[in-house]
Amino acid sequence: DMVERGLRNLKAIHLRDEDKLRALRVVDLLLALAPASAEDLRDRGVLYGALDCYAVAARDLESYLALAPRAKDAEELAARVAELKFKAARLN
């Protein structure tokens, strides 16, 4: 619990500082602790999208939606997944 709390604080600091790459590294560590964490999958997907890693972002957001289909942001993120897949397809 202490490690997770420390990582969440570190993630918040990196997000506040707009250091997306470091925030992504922290979210990866959080997911190593709890691989089925819907919140962390969502956050990682959003971060990957912000870093222009469209296919990986779409995959994480789809996983989030599968774990939390009734989430408040589900509709918005489903649209984001479609947009990310379109962008990923354009790169190939």
PDB file of N, CA, C and O in Angstrom:
ATOM      1  N   ASP A   1       0.816  -1.201   0.000  1.00  0.00           N
ATOM      2  CA  ASP A   1       0.000   0.000   0.000  1.00  0.00           C
ATOM      3  C   ASP A   1       0.863   1.270   0.000  1.00  0.00           C
ATOM      4  O   ASP A   1       0.543   2.260  -0.659  1.00  0.00           O
ATOM      5  N   MET A   2       1.956   1.212   0.752  1.00  0.00           N
ATOM      6  CA  MET A   2       2.825   2.385   0.825  1.00  0.00           C
ATOM      7  C   MET A   2       3.496   2.656  -0.518  1.00  0.00           C
ATOM      8  O   MET A   2       3.624   3.809  -0.932  1.00  0.00           O
ATOM      9  N   VAL A   3       3.919   1.607  -1.189  1.00  0.00           N
ATOM     10  CA  VAL A   3       4.568   1.777  -2.493  1.00  0.00           C
ATOM     11  C   VAL A   3       3.571   2.357  -3.491  1.00  0.00           C
ATOM     12  O   VAL A   3       3.892   3.279  -4.240  1.00  0.00           O
ATOM     13  N   GLU A   4       2.361   1.807  -3.492  1.00  0.00           N
ATOM     14  CA  GLU A   4       1.339   2.310  -4.409  1.00  0.00           C
ATOM     15  C   GLU A   4       1.027   3.783  -4.125  1.00  0.00           C
ATOM     16  O   GLU A   4       0.926   4.583  -5.055  1.00  0.00           O
ATOM     17  N   ARG A   5       0.878   4.135  -2.883  1.00  0.00           N
ATOM     18  CA  ARG A   5       0.584   5.521  -2.520  1.00  0.00           C
ATOM     19  C   ARG A   5       1.722   6.448  -2.968  1.00  0.00           C
ATOM     20  O   ARG A   5       1.478   7.538  -3.486  1.00  0.00           O
ATOM     21  N   GLY A   6       2.949   6.008  -2.765  1.00  0.00           N
ATOM     22  CA  GLY A   6       4.096   6.798  -3.201  1.00  0.00           C
ATOM     23  C   GLY A   6       4.124   6.979  -4.708  1.00  0.00           C
ATOM     24  O   GLY A   6       4.411   8.069  -5.205  1.00  0.00           O
ATOM     25  N   LEU A   7       3.825   5.907  -5.436  1.00  0.00           N
ATOM     26  CA  LEU A   7       3.793   5.997  -6.895  1.00  0.00           C
ATOM     27  C   LEU A   7       2.676   6.925  -7.372  1.00  0.00           C
ATOM     28  O   LEU A   7       2.868   7.689  -8.317  1.00  0.00           O
ATOM     29  N   ARG A   8       1.527   6.863  -6.732  1.00  0.00           N
ATOM     30  CA  ARG A   8       0.414   7.745  -7.120  1.00  0.00           C
ATOM     31  C   ARG A   8       0.777   9.216  -6.871  1.00  0.00           C
ATOM     32  O   ARG A   8       0.437  10.089  -7.670  1.00  0.00           O
ATOM     33  N   ASN A   9       1.465   9.477  -5.766  1.00  0.00           N
ATOM     34  CA  ASN A   9       1.922  10.845  -5.502  1.00  0.00           C
ATOM     35  C   ASN A   9       2.931  11.286  -6.558  1.00  0.00           C
ATOM     36  O   ASN A   9       2.889  12.420  -7.034  1.00  0.00           O
ATOM     37  N   LEU A  10       3.824  10.394  -6.914  1.00  0.00           N
ATOM     38  CA  LEU A  10       4.822  10.701  -7.936  1.00  0.00           C
ATOM     39  C   LEU A  10       4.153  10.949  -9.291  1.00  0.00           C
ATOM     40  O   LEU A  10       4.543  11.858 -10.024  1.00  0.00           O
ATOM     41  N   LYS A  11       3.153  10.144  -9.616  1.00  0.00           N
ATOM     42  CA  LYS A  11       2.402  10.339 -10.871  1.00  0.00           C
ATOM     43  C   LYS A  11       1.752  11.721 -10.882  1.00  0.00           C
ATOM     44  O   LYS A  11       1.800  12.425 -11.891  1.00  0.00           O
ATOM     45  N   ALA A  12       1.155  12.101  -9.778  1.00  0.00           N
ATOM     46  CA  ALA A  12       0.504  13.415  -9.692  1.00  0.00           C
ATOM     47  C   ALA A  12       1.515  14.541  -9.893  1.00  0.00           C
ATOM     48  O   ALA A  12       1.217  15.536 -10.554  1.00  0.00           O
ATOM     49  N   ILE A  13       2.688  14.386  -9.334  1.00  0.00           N
ATOM     50  CA  ILE A  13       3.731  15.410  -9.495  1.00  0.00           C
ATOM     51  C   ILE A  13       4.131  15.527 -10.964  1.00  0.00           C
ATOM     52  O   ILE A  13       4.230  16.632 -11.499  1.00  0.00           O
ATOM     53  N   HIS A  14       4.360  14.394 -11.610  1.00  0.00           N
ATOM     54  CA  HIS A  14       4.759  14.415 -13.022  1.00  0.00           C
ATOM     55  C   HIS A  14       3.654  14.986 -13.912  1.00  0.00           C
ATOM     56  O   HIS A  14       3.933  15.716 -14.863  1.00  0.00           O
ATOM     57  N   LEU A  15       2.420  14.655 -13.607  1.00  0.00           N
ATOM     58  CA  LEU A  15       1.308  15.205 -14.395  1.00  0.00           C
ATOM     59  C   LEU A  15       1.189  16.712 -14.177  1.00  0.00           C
ATOM     60  O   LEU A  15       0.946  17.461 -15.122  1.00  0.00           O
ATOM     61  N   ARG A  16       1.358  17.146 -12.951  1.00  0.00           N
ATOM     62  CA  ARG A  16       1.332  18.590 -12.652  1.00  0.00           C
ATOM     63  C   ARG A  16       2.420  19.324 -13.430  1.00  0.00           C
ATOM     64  O   ARG A  16       2.208  20.430 -13.927  1.00  0.00           O
ATOM     65  N   ASP A  17       3.581  18.693 -13.526  1.00  0.00           N
ATOM     66  CA  ASP A  17       4.711  19.291 -14.236  1.00  0.00           C
ATOM     67  C   ASP A  17       4.653  19.048 -15.743  1.00  0.00           C
ATOM     68  O   ASP A  17       5.550  19.452 -16.482  1.00  0.00           O
ATOM     69  N   GLU A  18       3.589  18.385 -16.187  1.00  0.00           N
ATOM     70  CA  GLU A  18       3.383  18.046 -17.604  1.00  0.00           C
ATOM     71  C   GLU A  18       4.523  17.206 -18.167  1.00  0.00           C
ATOM     72  O   GLU A  18       4.868  17.322 -19.343  1.00  0.00           O
ATOM     73  N   ASP A  19       5.100  16.367 -17.328  1.00  0.00           N
ATOM     74  CA  ASP A  19       6.156  15.441 -17.743  1.00  0.00           C
ATOM     75  C   ASP A  19       5.490  14.096 -18.044  1.00  0.00           C
ATOM     76  O   ASP A  19       5.462  13.192 -17.208  1.00  0.00           O
ATOM     77  N   LYS A  20       4.963  13.996 -19.250  1.00  0.00           N
ATOM     78  CA  LYS A  20       4.173  12.823 -19.629  1.00  0.00           C
ATOM     79  C   LYS A  20       4.990  11.540 -19.653  1.00  0.00           C
ATOM     80  O   LYS A  20       4.489  10.484 -19.267  1.00  0.00           O
ATOM     81  N   LEU A  21       6.214  11.613 -20.092  1.00  0.00           N
ATOM     82  CA  LEU A  21       7.046  10.416 -20.175  1.00  0.00           C
ATOM     83  C   LEU A  21       7.328   9.833 -18.791  1.00  0.00           C
ATOM     84  O   LEU A  21       7.242   8.620 -18.596  1.00  0.00           O
ATOM     85  N   ARG A  22       7.660  10.683 -17.845  1.00  0.00           N
ATOM     86  CA  ARG A  22       7.897  10.183 -16.482  1.00  0.00           C
ATOM     87  C   ARG A  22       6.597   9.691 -15.841  1.00  0.00           C
ATOM     88  O   ARG A  22       6.600   8.699 -15.112  1.00  0.00           O
ATOM     89  N   ALA A  23       5.497  10.376 -16.110  1.00  0.00           N
ATOM     90  CA  ALA A  23       4.206   9.915 -15.591  1.00  0.00           C
ATOM     91  C   ALA A  23       3.881   8.540 -16.161  1.00  0.00           C
ATOM     92  O   ALA A  23       3.363   7.676 -15.453  1.00  0.00           O
ATOM     93  N   LEU A  24       4.185   8.338 -17.437  1.00  0.00           N
ATOM     94  CA  LEU A  24       3.948   7.045 -18.076  1.00  0.00           C
ATOM     95  C   LEU A  24       4.766   5.944 -17.399  1.00  0.00           C
ATOM     96  O   LEU A  24       4.260   4.847 -17.161  1.00  0.00           O
ATOM     97  N   ARG A  25       6.005   6.234 -17.097  1.00  0.00           N
ATOM     98  CA  ARG A  25       6.846   5.242 -16.411  1.00  0.00           C
ATOM     99  C   ARG A  25       6.265   4.857 -15.051  1.00  0.00           C
ATOM    100  O   ARG A  25       6.299   3.691 -14.656  1.00  0.00           O
ATOM    101  N   VAL A  26       5.736   5.843 -14.348  1.00  0.00           N
ATOM    102  CA  VAL A  26       5.138   5.564 -13.042  1.00  0.00           C
ATOM    103  C   VAL A  26       3.872   4.725 -13.203  1.00  0.00           C
ATOM    104  O   VAL A  26       3.642   3.799 -12.425  1.00  0.00           O
ATOM    105  N   VAL A  27       3.054   5.040 -14.201  1.00  0.00           N
ATOM    106  CA  VAL A  27       1.834   4.264 -14.426  1.00  0.00           C
ATOM    107  C   VAL A  27       2.190   2.821 -14.790  1.00  0.00           C
ATOM    108  O   VAL A  27       1.493   1.891 -14.383  1.00  0.00           O
ATOM    109  N   ASP A  28       3.257   2.630 -15.546  1.00  0.00           N
ATOM    110  CA  ASP A  28       3.711   1.269 -15.841  1.00  0.00           C
ATOM    111  C   ASP A  28       4.043   0.513 -14.553  1.00  0.00           C
ATOM    112  O   ASP A  28       3.726  -0.670 -14.428  1.00  0.00           O
ATOM    113  N   LEU A  29       4.669   1.184 -13.613  1.00  0.00           N
ATOM    114  CA  LEU A  29       4.976   0.552 -12.325  1.00  0.00           C
ATOM    115  C   LEU A  29       3.696   0.234 -11.551  1.00  0.00           C
ATOM    116  O   LEU A  29       3.583  -0.828 -10.938  1.00  0.00           O
ATOM    117  N   LEU A  30       2.744   1.148 -11.581  1.00  0.00           N
ATOM    118  CA  LEU A  30       1.463   0.898 -10.907  1.00  0.00           C
ATOM    119  C   LEU A  30       0.764  -0.313 -11.525  1.00  0.00           C
ATOM    120  O   LEU A  30       0.174  -1.124 -10.812  1.00  0.00           O
ATOM    121  N   LEU A  31       0.830  -0.432 -12.834  1.00  0.00           N
ATOM    122  CA  LEU A  31       0.204  -1.578 -13.498  1.00  0.00           C
ATOM    123  C   LEU A  31       0.957  -2.878 -13.233  1.00  0.00           C
ATOM    124  O   LEU A  31       0.368  -3.956 -13.302  1.00  0.00           O
ATOM    125  N   ALA A  32       2.232  -2.789 -12.937  1.00  0.00           N
ATOM    126  CA  ALA A  32       2.978  -3.983 -12.535  1.00  0.00           C
ATOM    127  C   ALA A  32       2.471  -4.478 -11.178  1.00  0.00           C
ATOM    128  O   ALA A  32       2.459  -5.680 -10.913  1.00  0.00           O
ATOM    129  N   LEU A  33       2.056  -3.545 -10.328  1.00  0.00           N
ATOM    130  CA  LEU A  33       1.502  -3.907  -9.020  1.00  0.00           C
ATOM    131  C   LEU A  33       0.071  -4.414  -9.123  1.00  0.00           C
ATOM    132  O   LEU A  33      -0.321  -5.333  -8.404  1.00  0.00           O
ATOM    133  N   ALA A  34      -0.712  -3.812 -10.024  1.00  0.00           N
ATOM    134  CA  ALA A  34      -2.133  -4.158 -10.172  1.00  0.00           C
ATOM    135  C   ALA A  34      -2.500  -4.124 -11.653  1.00  0.00           C
ATOM    136  O   ALA A  34      -3.028  -3.123 -12.138  1.00  0.00           O
ATOM    137  N   PRO A  35      -2.221  -5.217 -12.377  1.00  0.00           N
ATOM    138  CA  PRO A  35      -2.415  -5.230 -13.839  1.00  0.00           C
ATOM    139  C   PRO A  35      -3.846  -4.977 -14.304  1.00  0.00           C
ATOM    140  O   PRO A  35      -4.052  -4.551 -15.440  1.00  0.00           O
ATOM    141  N   ALA A  36      -4.812  -5.223 -13.474  1.00  0.00           N
ATOM    142  CA  ALA A  36      -6.209  -5.048 -13.880  1.00  0.00           C
ATOM    143  C   ALA A  36      -6.793  -3.733 -13.375  1.00  0.00           C
ATOM    144  O   ALA A  36      -8.014  -3.601 -13.281  1.00  0.00           O
ATOM    145  N   SER A  37      -5.961  -2.776 -13.053  1.00  0.00           N
ATOM    146  CA  SER A  37      -6.448  -1.491 -12.569  1.00  0.00           C
ATOM    147  C   SER A  37      -7.006  -0.679 -13.733  1.00  0.00           C
ATOM    148  O   SER A  37      -6.258  -0.191 -14.580  1.00  0.00           O
ATOM    149  N   ALA A  38      -8.318  -0.542 -13.764  1.00  0.00           N
ATOM    150  CA  ALA A  38      -8.978   0.188 -14.854  1.00  0.00           C
ATOM    151  C   ALA A  38      -8.482   1.633 -14.908  1.00  0.00           C
ATOM    152  O   ALA A  38      -8.196   2.154 -15.986  1.00  0.00           O
ATOM    153  N   GLU A  39      -8.381   2.272 -13.758  1.00  0.00           N
ATOM    154  CA  GLU A  39      -7.948   3.669 -13.706  1.00  0.00           C
ATOM    155  C   GLU A  39      -6.554   3.846 -14.310  1.00  0.00           C
ATOM    156  O   GLU A  39      -6.309   4.785 -15.068  1.00  0.00           O
ATOM    157  N   ASP A  40      -5.651   2.938 -13.968  1.00  0.00           N
ATOM    158  CA  ASP A  40      -4.283   3.061 -14.474  1.00  0.00           C
ATOM    159  C   ASP A  40      -4.202   2.726 -15.965  1.00  0.00           C
ATOM    160  O   ASP A  40      -3.402   3.321 -16.687  1.00  0.00           O
ATOM    161  N   LEU A  41      -5.011   1.790 -16.429  1.00  0.00           N
ATOM    162  CA  LEU A  41      -5.063   1.514 -17.871  1.00  0.00           C
ATOM    163  C   LEU A  41      -5.565   2.742 -18.624  1.00  0.00           C
ATOM    164  O   LEU A  41      -5.039   3.093 -19.680  1.00  0.00           O
ATOM    165  N   ARG A  42      -6.586   3.389 -18.070  1.00  0.00           N
ATOM    166  CA  ARG A  42      -7.094   4.614 -18.689  1.00  0.00           C
ATOM    167  C   ARG A  42      -6.016   5.686 -18.737  1.00  0.00           C
ATOM    168  O   ARG A  42      -5.790   6.312 -19.772  1.00  0.00           O
ATOM    169  N   ASP A  43      -5.356   5.888 -17.606  1.00  0.00           N
ATOM    170  CA  ASP A  43      -4.330   6.925 -17.546  1.00  0.00           C
ATOM    171  C   ASP A  43      -3.178   6.628 -18.500  1.00  0.00           C
ATOM    172  O   ASP A  43      -2.662   7.532 -19.157  1.00  0.00           O
ATOM    173  N   ARG A  44      -2.780   5.369 -18.575  1.00  0.00           N
ATOM    174  CA  ARG A  44      -1.694   5.018 -19.490  1.00  0.00           C
ATOM    175  C   ARG A  44      -2.115   5.222 -20.934  1.00  0.00           C
ATOM    176  O   ARG A  44      -1.328   5.698 -21.753  1.00  0.00           O
ATOM    177  N   GLY A  45      -3.362   4.863 -21.251  1.00  0.00           N
ATOM    178  CA  GLY A  45      -3.861   5.088 -22.603  1.00  0.00           C
ATOM    179  C   GLY A  45      -3.878   6.556 -22.969  1.00  0.00           C
ATOM    180  O   GLY A  45      -3.501   6.926 -24.081  1.00  0.00           O
ATOM    181  N   VAL A  46      -4.308   7.389 -22.053  1.00  0.00           N
ATOM    182  CA  VAL A  46      -4.332   8.838 -22.294  1.00  0.00           C
ATOM    183  C   VAL A  46      -2.911   9.363 -22.491  1.00  0.00           C
ATOM    184  O   VAL A  46      -2.662  10.183 -23.375  1.00  0.00           O
ATOM    185  N   LEU A  47      -1.990   8.889 -21.666  1.00  0.00           N
ATOM    186  CA  LEU A  47      -0.599   9.335 -21.793  1.00  0.00           C
ATOM    187  C   LEU A  47       0.019   8.872 -23.110  1.00  0.00           C
ATOM    188  O   LEU A  47       0.705   9.644 -23.780  1.00  0.00           O
ATOM    189  N   TYR A  48      -0.220   7.617 -23.482  1.00  0.00           N
ATOM    190  CA  TYR A  48       0.295   7.138 -24.766  1.00  0.00           C
ATOM    191  C   TYR A  48      -0.270   7.969 -25.915  1.00  0.00           C
ATOM    192  O   TYR A  48       0.450   8.299 -26.858  1.00  0.00           O
ATOM    193  N   GLY A  49      -1.547   8.305 -25.838  1.00  0.00           N
ATOM    194  CA  GLY A  49      -2.148   9.134 -26.877  1.00  0.00           C
ATOM    195  C   GLY A  49      -1.487  10.500 -26.950  1.00  0.00           C
ATOM    196  O   GLY A  49      -1.247  11.015 -28.042  1.00  0.00           O
ATOM    197  N   ALA A  50      -1.192  11.086 -25.808  1.00  0.00           N
ATOM    198  CA  ALA A  50      -0.540  12.393 -25.767  1.00  0.00           C
ATOM    199  C   ALA A  50       0.881  12.326 -26.316  1.00  0.00           C
ATOM    200  O   ALA A  50       1.431  13.330 -26.768  1.00  0.00           O
ATOM    201  N   LEU A  51       1.474  11.120 -26.273  1.00  0.00           N
ATOM    202  CA  LEU A  51       2.827  10.926 -26.793  1.00  0.00           C
ATOM    203  C   LEU A  51       2.813  10.389 -28.228  1.00  0.00           C
ATOM    204  O   LEU A  51       3.841   9.950 -28.743  1.00  0.00           O
ATOM    205  N   ASP A  52       1.646  10.428 -28.863  1.00  0.00           N
ATOM    206  CA  ASP A  52       1.466  10.006 -30.259  1.00  0.00           C
ATOM    207  C   ASP A  52       1.721   8.521 -30.491  1.00  0.00           C
ATOM    208  O   ASP A  52       2.105   8.128 -31.592  1.00  0.00           O
ATOM    209  N   CYS A  53       1.518   7.712 -29.494  1.00  0.00           N
ATOM    210  CA  CYS A  53       1.597   6.247 -29.617  1.00  0.00           C
ATOM    211  C   CYS A  53       0.157   5.739 -29.737  1.00  0.00           C
ATOM    212  O   CYS A  53      -0.397   5.175 -28.793  1.00  0.00           O
ATOM    213  N   TYR A  54      -0.429   5.948 -30.905  1.00  0.00           N
ATOM    214  CA  TYR A  54      -1.871   5.804 -31.086  1.00  0.00           C
ATOM    215  C   TYR A  54      -2.382   4.377 -30.897  1.00  0.00           C
ATOM    216  O   TYR A  54      -3.379   4.173 -30.204  1.00  0.00           O
ATOM    217  N   ALA A  55      -1.728   3.396 -31.492  1.00  0.00           N
ATOM    218  CA  ALA A  55      -2.227   2.018 -31.405  1.00  0.00           C
ATOM    219  C   ALA A  55      -2.192   1.504 -29.972  1.00  0.00           C
ATOM    220  O   ALA A  55      -3.139   0.865 -29.514  1.00  0.00           O
ATOM    221  N   VAL A  56      -1.106   1.782 -29.268  1.00  0.00           N
ATOM    222  CA  VAL A  56      -0.980   1.340 -27.878  1.00  0.00           C
ATOM    223  C   VAL A  56      -1.999   2.071 -27.006  1.00  0.00           C
ATOM    224  O   VAL A  56      -2.587   1.474 -26.104  1.00  0.00           O
ATOM    225  N   ALA A  57      -2.206   3.342 -27.270  1.00  0.00           N
ATOM    226  CA  ALA A  57      -3.193   4.114 -26.513  1.00  0.00           C
ATOM    227  C   ALA A  57      -4.585   3.531 -26.708  1.00  0.00           C
ATOM    228  O   ALA A  57      -5.339   3.379 -25.747  1.00  0.00           O
ATOM    229  N   ALA A  58      -4.927   3.206 -27.949  1.00  0.00           N
ATOM    230  CA  ALA A  58      -6.245   2.634 -28.234  1.00  0.00           C
ATOM    231  C   ALA A  58      -6.424   1.301 -27.506  1.00  0.00           C
ATOM    232  O   ALA A  58      -7.496   1.024 -26.968  1.00  0.00           O
ATOM    233  N   ARG A  59      -5.379   0.484 -27.492  1.00  0.00           N
ATOM    234  CA  ARG A  59      -5.457  -0.814 -26.818  1.00  0.00           C
ATOM    235  C   ARG A  59      -5.724  -0.643 -25.330  1.00  0.00           C
ATOM    236  O   ARG A  59      -6.579  -1.325 -24.765  1.00  0.00           O
ATOM    237  N   ASP A  60      -4.991   0.271 -24.691  1.00  0.00           N
ATOM    238  CA  ASP A  60      -5.200   0.482 -23.258  1.00  0.00           C
ATOM    239  C   ASP A  60      -6.581   1.044 -22.962  1.00  0.00           C
ATOM    240  O   ASP A  60      -7.221   0.636 -21.993  1.00  0.00           O
ATOM    241  N   LEU A  61      -7.043   1.969 -23.779  1.00  0.00           N
ATOM    242  CA  LEU A  61      -8.372   2.540 -23.542  1.00  0.00           C
ATOM    243  C   LEU A  61      -9.471   1.505 -23.787  1.00  0.00           C
ATOM    244  O   LEU A  61     -10.492   1.514 -23.099  1.00  0.00           O
ATOM    245  N   GLU A  62      -9.272   0.623 -24.753  1.00  0.00           N
ATOM    246  CA  GLU A  62     -10.245  -0.468 -24.953  1.00  0.00           C
ATOM    247  C   GLU A  62     -10.262  -1.398 -23.749  1.00  0.00           C
ATOM    248  O   GLU A  62     -11.324  -1.860 -23.334  1.00  0.00           O
ATOM    249  N   SER A  63      -9.091  -1.673 -23.189  1.00  0.00           N
ATOM    250  CA  SER A  63      -9.029  -2.513 -21.986  1.00  0.00           C
ATOM    251  C   SER A  63      -9.744  -1.838 -20.819  1.00  0.00           C
ATOM    252  O   SER A  63     -10.458  -2.486 -20.052  1.00  0.00           O
ATOM    253  N   TYR A  64      -9.542  -0.537 -20.699  1.00  0.00           N
ATOM    254  CA  TYR A  64     -10.236   0.219 -19.656  1.00  0.00           C
ATOM    255  C   TYR A  64     -11.749   0.110 -19.831  1.00  0.00           C
ATOM    256  O   TYR A  64     -12.472  -0.145 -18.868  1.00  0.00           O
ATOM    257  N   LEU A  65     -12.222   0.305 -21.058  1.00  0.00           N
ATOM    258  CA  LEU A  65     -13.665   0.252 -21.321  1.00  0.00           C
ATOM    259  C   LEU A  65     -14.233  -1.142 -21.069  1.00  0.00           C
ATOM    260  O   LEU A  65     -15.384  -1.277 -20.655  1.00  0.00           O
ATOM    261  N   ALA A  66     -13.436  -2.175 -21.316  1.00  0.00           N
ATOM    262  CA  ALA A  66     -13.887  -3.541 -21.029  1.00  0.00           C
ATOM    263  C   ALA A  66     -14.024  -3.767 -19.524  1.00  0.00           C
ATOM    264  O   ALA A  66     -14.929  -4.472 -19.077  1.00  0.00           O
ATOM    265  N   LEU A  67     -13.123  -3.168 -18.748  1.00  0.00           N
ATOM    266  CA  LEU A  67     -13.170  -3.315 -17.292  1.00  0.00           C
ATOM    267  C   LEU A  67     -14.197  -2.394 -16.641  1.00  0.00           C
ATOM    268  O   LEU A  67     -14.744  -2.719 -15.588  1.00  0.00           O
ATOM    269  N   ALA A  68     -14.459  -1.247 -17.264  1.00  0.00           N
ATOM    270  CA  ALA A  68     -15.369  -0.253 -16.676  1.00  0.00           C
ATOM    271  C   ALA A  68     -16.338   0.265 -17.742  1.00  0.00           C
ATOM    272  O   ALA A  68     -16.309   1.447 -18.083  1.00  0.00           O
ATOM    273  N   PRO A  69     -17.192  -0.612 -18.268  1.00  0.00           N
ATOM    274  CA  PRO A  69     -18.079  -0.202 -19.369  1.00  0.00           C
ATOM    275  C   PRO A  69     -19.094   0.878 -18.992  1.00  0.00           C
ATOM    276  O   PRO A  69     -19.624   1.560 -19.869  1.00  0.00           O
ATOM    277  N   ARG A  70     -19.365   1.037 -17.714  1.00  0.00           N
ATOM    278  CA  ARG A  70     -20.352   2.030 -17.267  1.00  0.00           C
ATOM    279  C   ARG A  70     -19.703   3.269 -16.654  1.00  0.00           C
ATOM    280  O   ARG A  70     -20.356   4.051 -15.962  1.00  0.00           O
ATOM    281  N   ALA A  71     -18.424   3.432 -16.917  1.00  0.00           N
ATOM    282  CA  ALA A  71     -17.717   4.590 -16.369  1.00  0.00           C
ATOM    283  C   ALA A  71     -18.288   5.878 -16.944  1.00  0.00           C
ATOM    284  O   ALA A  71     -18.824   5.897 -18.052  1.00  0.00           O
ATOM    285  N   LYS A  72     -18.166   6.942 -16.179  1.00  0.00           N
ATOM    286  CA  LYS A  72     -18.702   8.238 -16.614  1.00  0.00           C
ATOM    287  C   LYS A  72     -18.088   8.710 -17.917  1.00  0.00           C
ATOM    288  O   LYS A  72     -18.744   9.391 -18.706  1.00  0.00           O
ATOM    289  N   ASP A  73     -16.830   8.352 -18.148  1.00  0.00           N
ATOM    290  CA  ASP A  73     -16.133   8.802 -19.352  1.00  0.00           C
ATOM    291  C   ASP A  73     -16.139   7.762 -20.474  1.00  0.00           C
ATOM    292  O   ASP A  73     -15.412   7.919 -21.454  1.00  0.00           O
ATOM    293  N   ALA A  74     -16.936   6.715 -20.349  1.00  0.00           N
ATOM    294  CA  ALA A  74     -16.919   5.617 -21.324  1.00  0.00           C
ATOM    295  C   ALA A  74     -17.268   6.085 -22.730  1.00  0.00           C
ATOM    296  O   ALA A  74     -16.591   5.711 -23.688  1.00  0.00           O
ATOM    297  N   GLU A  75     -18.298   6.886 -22.868  1.00  0.00           N
ATOM    298  CA  GLU A  75     -18.704   7.342 -24.199  1.00  0.00           C
ATOM    299  C   GLU A  75     -17.625   8.216 -24.838  1.00  0.00           C
ATOM    300  O   GLU A  75     -17.293   8.062 -26.014  1.00  0.00           O
ATOM    301  N   GLU A  76     -17.099   9.113 -24.055  1.00  0.00           N
ATOM    302  CA  GLU A  76     -16.033  10.007 -24.540  1.00  0.00           C
ATOM    303  C   GLU A  76     -14.794   9.206 -24.962  1.00  0.00           C
ATOM    304  O   GLU A  76     -14.193   9.474 -26.001  1.00  0.00           O
ATOM    305  N   LEU A  77     -14.427   8.221 -24.139  1.00  0.00           N
ATOM    306  CA  LEU A  77     -13.227   7.448 -24.455  1.00  0.00           C
ATOM    307  C   LEU A  77     -13.454   6.467 -25.596  1.00  0.00           C
ATOM    308  O   LEU A  77     -12.508   6.143 -26.314  1.00  0.00           O
ATOM    309  N   ALA A  78     -14.668   5.990 -25.781  1.00  0.00           N
ATOM    310  CA  ALA A  78     -14.956   5.139 -26.943  1.00  0.00           C
ATOM    311  C   ALA A  78     -14.742   5.935 -28.227  1.00  0.00           C
ATOM    312  O   ALA A  78     -14.207   5.413 -29.205  1.00  0.00           O
ATOM    313  N   ALA A  79     -15.156   7.183 -28.220  1.00  0.00           N
ATOM    314  CA  ALA A  79     -14.914   8.052 -29.386  1.00  0.00           C
ATOM    315  C   ALA A  79     -13.426   8.299 -29.558  1.00  0.00           C
ATOM    316  O   ALA A  79     -12.929   8.353 -30.683  1.00  0.00           O
ATOM    317  N   ARG A  80     -12.717   8.448 -28.458  1.00  0.00           N
ATOM    318  CA  ARG A  80     -11.263   8.665 -28.513  1.00  0.00           C
ATOM    319  C   ARG A  80     -10.560   7.439 -29.085  1.00  0.00           C
ATOM    320  O   ARG A  80      -9.591   7.573 -29.833  1.00  0.00           O
ATOM    321  N   VAL A  81     -11.040   6.245 -28.737  1.00  0.00           N
ATOM    322  CA  VAL A  81     -10.454   5.005 -29.274  1.00  0.00           C
ATOM    323  C   VAL A  81     -10.581   4.988 -30.794  1.00  0.00           C
ATOM    324  O   VAL A  81      -9.626   4.661 -31.498  1.00  0.00           O
ATOM    325  N   ALA A  82     -11.758   5.339 -31.292  1.00  0.00           N
ATOM    326  CA  ALA A  82     -11.960   5.367 -32.746  1.00  0.00           C
ATOM    327  C   ALA A  82     -11.000   6.358 -33.402  1.00  0.00           C
ATOM    328  O   ALA A  82     -10.416   6.066 -34.446  1.00  0.00           O
ATOM    329  N   GLU A  83     -10.842   7.510 -32.796  1.00  0.00           N
ATOM    330  CA  GLU A  83      -9.924   8.527 -33.323  1.00  0.00           C
ATOM    331  C   GLU A  83      -8.478   8.025 -33.312  1.00  0.00           C
ATOM    332  O   GLU A  83      -7.742   8.223 -34.279  1.00  0.00           O
ATOM    333  N   LEU A  84      -8.080   7.384 -32.230  1.00  0.00           N
ATOM    334  CA  LEU A  84      -6.721   6.857 -32.122  1.00  0.00           C
ATOM    335  C   LEU A  84      -6.463   5.749 -33.149  1.00  0.00           C
ATOM    336  O   LEU A  84      -5.388   5.690 -33.746  1.00  0.00           O
ATOM    337  N   LYS A  85      -7.439   4.887 -33.348  1.00  0.00           N
ATOM    338  CA  LYS A  85      -7.286   3.830 -34.354  1.00  0.00           C
ATOM    339  C   LYS A  85      -7.157   4.418 -35.740  1.00  0.00           C
ATOM    340  O   LYS A  85      -6.378   3.920 -36.553  1.00  0.00           O
ATOM    341  N   PHE A  86      -7.903   5.463 -36.024  1.00  0.00           N
ATOM    342  CA  PHE A  86      -7.812   6.134 -37.325  1.00  0.00           C
ATOM    343  C   PHE A  86      -6.413   6.719 -37.517  1.00  0.00           C
ATOM    344  O   PHE A  86      -5.803   6.558 -38.574  1.00  0.00           O
ATOM    345  N   LYS A  87      -5.917   7.390 -36.494  1.00  0.00           N
ATOM    346  CA  LYS A  87      -4.573   7.968 -36.572  1.00  0.00           C
ATOM    347  C   LYS A  87      -3.509   6.887 -36.724  1.00  0.00           C
ATOM    348  O   LYS A  87      -2.555   7.058 -37.482  1.00  0.00           O
ATOM    349  N   ALA A  88      -3.667   5.779 -36.009  1.00  0.00           N
ATOM    350  CA  ALA A  88      -2.698   4.688 -36.122  1.00  0.00           C
ATOM    351  C   ALA A  88      -2.709   4.085 -37.528  1.00  0.00           C
ATOM    352  O   ALA A  88      -1.655   3.758 -38.074  1.00  0.00           O
ATOM    353  N   ALA A  89      -3.893   3.940 -38.108  1.00  0.00           N
ATOM    354  CA  ALA A  89      -4.007   3.382 -39.449  1.00  0.00           C
ATOM    355  C   ALA A  89      -3.363   4.299 -40.482  1.00  0.00           C
ATOM    356  O   ALA A  89      -2.772   3.824 -41.452  1.00  0.00           O
ATOM    357  N   ARG A  90      -3.471   5.582 -40.284  1.00  0.00           N
ATOM    358  CA  ARG A  90      -2.873   6.545 -41.221  1.00  0.00           C
ATOM    359  C   ARG A  90      -1.348   6.471 -41.202  1.00  0.00           C
ATOM    360  O   ARG A  90      -0.701   6.763 -42.207  1.00  0.00           O
ATOM    361  N   LEU A  91      -0.777   6.086 -40.073  1.00  0.00           N
ATOM    362  CA  LEU A  91       0.677   5.982 -39.973  1.00  0.00           C
ATOM    363  C   LEU A  91       1.231   4.752 -40.687  1.00  0.00           C
ATOM    364  O   LEU A  91       2.397   4.727 -41.081  1.00  0.00           O
ATOM    365  N   ASN A  92       0.399   3.746 -40.847  1.00  0.00           N
ATOM    366  CA  ASN A  92       0.865   2.496 -41.474  1.00  0.00           C
ATOM    367  C   ASN A  92       0.732   2.511 -42.954  1.00  0.00           C
ATOM    368  O   ASN A  92       1.082   1.533 -43.615  1.00  0.00           O
TER     369      ASN A  92
END
